[in-house]
């Protein structure tokens, strides 16, 4: 794996997905430059706080573009789809319990 770029978003909240332009920019970069195929993030819960639907949108759009999302801080199962479903279920439980 070769590091292509490092982007650190200080002060950007994952809880306001409509105010983020980094994800569309990353998708556009893939379409125009095609210089990466892995997006490395700190943790999946830091990628979005916009709920399950936003998380599934990210998964879908990045997978469709040929980009694998890896989270360095999560102890996730090998099957990425299992972890995504689990994340969505955990989010739903937290929302229902007001956490």
MODELLER restraints for C-alpha pairs under 7 A, 6 or more apart:
rsr = mdl.restraints
at = mdl.atoms
rsr.add(forms.Gaussian(group=physical.xy_distance, feature=features.Distance(at['CA:4:A'], at['CA:36:A']), mean=6.88, stdev=0.5))
rsr.add(forms.Gaussian(group=physical.xy_distance, feature=features.Distance(at['CA:14:A'], at['CA:46:A']), mean=6.45, stdev=0.5))
rsr.add(forms.Gaussian(group=physical.xy_distance, feature=features.Distance(at['CA:14:A'], at['CA:47:A']), mean=6.21, stdev=0.5))
rsr.add(forms.Gaussian(group=physical.xy_distance, feature=features.Distance(at['CA:14:A'], at['CA:48:A']), mean=4.39, stdev=0.5))
rsr.add(forms.Gaussian(group=physical.xy_distance, feature=features.Distance(at['CA:14:A'], at['CA:49:A']), mean=4.74, stdev=0.5))
rsr.add(forms.Gaussian(group=physical.xy_distance, feature=features.Distance(at['CA:14:A'], at['CA:50:A']), mean=6.48, stdev=0.5))
rsr.add(forms.Gaussian(group=physical.xy_distance, feature=features.Distance(at['CA:15:A'], at['CA:48:A']), mean=6.33, stdev=0.5))
rsr.add(forms.Gaussian(group=physical.xy_distance, feature=features.Distance(at['CA:15:A'], at['CA:49:A']), mean=4.18, stdev=0.5))
rsr.add(forms.Gaussian(group=physical.xy_distance, feature=features.Distance(at['CA:15:A'], at['CA:50:A']), mean=4.91, stdev=0.5))
rsr.add(forms.Gaussian(group=physical.xy_distance, feature=features.Distance(at['CA:16:A'], at['CA:50:A']), mean=6.38, stdev=0.5))
rsr.add(forms.Gaussian(group=physical.xy_distance, feature=features.Distance(at['CA:17:A'], at['CA:50:A']), mean=5.82, stdev=0.5))
rsr.add(forms.Gaussian(group=physical.xy_distance, feature=features.Distance(at['CA:30:A'], at['CA:36:A']), mean=6.68, stdev=0.5))
rsr.add(forms.Gaussian(group=physical.xy_distance, feature=features.Distance(at['CA:37:A'], at['CA:66:A']), mean=6.32, stdev=0.5))
rsr.add(forms.Gaussian(group=physical.xy_distance, feature=features.Distance(at['CA:37:A'], at['CA:67:A']), mean=4.55, stdev=0.5))
rsr.add(forms.Gaussian(group=physical.xy_distance, feature=features.Distance(at['CA:37:A'], at['CA:68:A']), mean=6.22, stdev=0.5))
rsr.add(forms.Gaussian(group=physical.xy_distance, feature=features.Distance(at['CA:38:A'], at['CA:67:A']), mean=5.28, stdev=0.5))
rsr.add(forms.Gaussian(group=physical.xy_distance, feature=features.Distance(at['CA:38:A'], at['CA:68:A']), mean=4.69, stdev=0.5))
rsr.add(forms.Gaussian(group=physical.xy_distance, feature=features.Distance(at['CA:38:A'], at['CA:69:A']), mean=5.82, stdev=0.5))
rsr.add(forms.Gaussian(group=physical.xy_distance, feature=features.Distance(at['CA:39:A'], at['CA:67:A']), mean=6.70, stdev=0.5))
rsr.add(forms.Gaussian(group=physical.xy_distance, feature=features.Distance(at['CA:39:A'], at['CA:68:A']), mean=6.10, stdev=0.5))
rsr.add(forms.Gaussian(group=physical.xy_distance, feature=features.Distance(at['CA:39:A'], at['CA:69:A']), mean=4.77, stdev=0.5))
rsr.add(forms.Gaussian(group=physical.xy_distance, feature=features.Distance(at['CA:39:A'], at['CA:70:A']), mean=6.16, stdev=0.5))
rsr.add(forms.Gaussian(group=physical.xy_distance, feature=features.Distance(at['CA:40:A'], at['CA:69:A']), mean=5.99, stdev=0.5))
rsr.add(forms.Gaussian(group=physical.xy_distance, feature=features.Distance(at['CA:40:A'], at['CA:70:A']), mean=4.90, stdev=0.5))
rsr.add(forms.Gaussian(group=physical.xy_distance, feature=features.Distance(at['CA:40:A'], at['CA:71:A']), mean=5.86, stdev=0.5))
rsr.add(forms.Gaussian(group=physical.xy_distance, feature=features.Distance(at['CA:41:A'], at['CA:47:A']), mean=6.98, stdev=0.5))
rsr.add(forms.Gaussian(group=physical.xy_distance, feature=features.Distance(at['CA:41:A'], at['CA:70:A']), mean=6.19, stdev=0.5))
rsr.add(forms.Gaussian(group=physical.xy_distance, feature=features.Distance(at['CA:41:A'], at['CA:71:A']), mean=4.84, stdev=0.5))
rsr.add(forms.Gaussian(group=physical.xy_distance, feature=features.Distance(at['CA:41:A'], at['CA:72:A']), mean=6.43, stdev=0.5))
rsr.add(forms.Gaussian(group=physical.xy_distance, feature=features.Distance(at['CA:42:A'], at['CA:71:A']), mean=5.48, stdev=0.5))
rsr.add(forms.Gaussian(group=physical.xy_distance, feature=features.Distance(at['CA:42:A'], at['CA:72:A']), mean=5.41, stdev=0.5))
rsr.add(forms.Gaussian(group=physical.xy_distance, feature=features.Distance(at['CA:42:A'], at['CA:73:A']), mean=5.56, stdev=0.5))
rsr.add(forms.Gaussian(group=physical.xy_distance, feature=features.Distance(at['CA:43:A'], at['CA:71:A']), mean=4.88, stdev=0.5))
rsr.add(forms.Gaussian(group=physical.xy_distance, feature=features.Distance(at['CA:43:A'], at['CA:72:A']), mean=6.26, stdev=0.5))
rsr.add(forms.Gaussian(group=physical.xy_distance, feature=features.Distance(at['CA:43:A'], at['CA:73:A']), mean=5.07, stdev=0.5))
rsr.add(forms.Gaussian(group=physical.xy_distance, feature=features.Distance(at['CA:43:A'], at['CA:74:A']), mean=5.74, stdev=0.5))
rsr.add(forms.Gaussian(group=physical.xy_distance, feature=features.Distance(at['CA:44:A'], at['CA:71:A']), mean=5.89, stdev=0.5))
rsr.add(forms.Gaussian(group=physical.xy_distance, feature=features.Distance(at['CA:48:A'], at['CA:55:A']), mean=6.36, stdev=0.5))
rsr.add(forms.Gaussian(group=physical.xy_distance, feature=features.Distance(at['CA:51:A'], at['CA:91:A']), mean=6.90, stdev=0.5))
rsr.add(forms.Gaussian(group=physical.xy_distance, feature=features.Distance(at['CA:52:A'], at['CA:88:A']), mean=5.12, stdev=0.5))
rsr.add(forms.Gaussian(group=physical.xy_distance, feature=features.Distance(at['CA:52:A'], at['CA:91:A']), mean=6.67, stdev=0.5))
rsr.add(forms.Gaussian(group=physical.xy_distance, feature=features.Distance(at['CA:62:A'], at['CA:68:A']), mean=6.91, stdev=0.5))
rsr.add(forms.Gaussian(group=physical.xy_distance, feature=features.Distance(at['CA:76:A'], at['CA:83:A']), mean=6.05, stdev=0.5))
rsr.add(forms.Gaussian(group=physical.xy_distance, feature=features.Distance(at['CA:77:A'], at['CA:83:A']), mean=6.21, stdev=0.5))
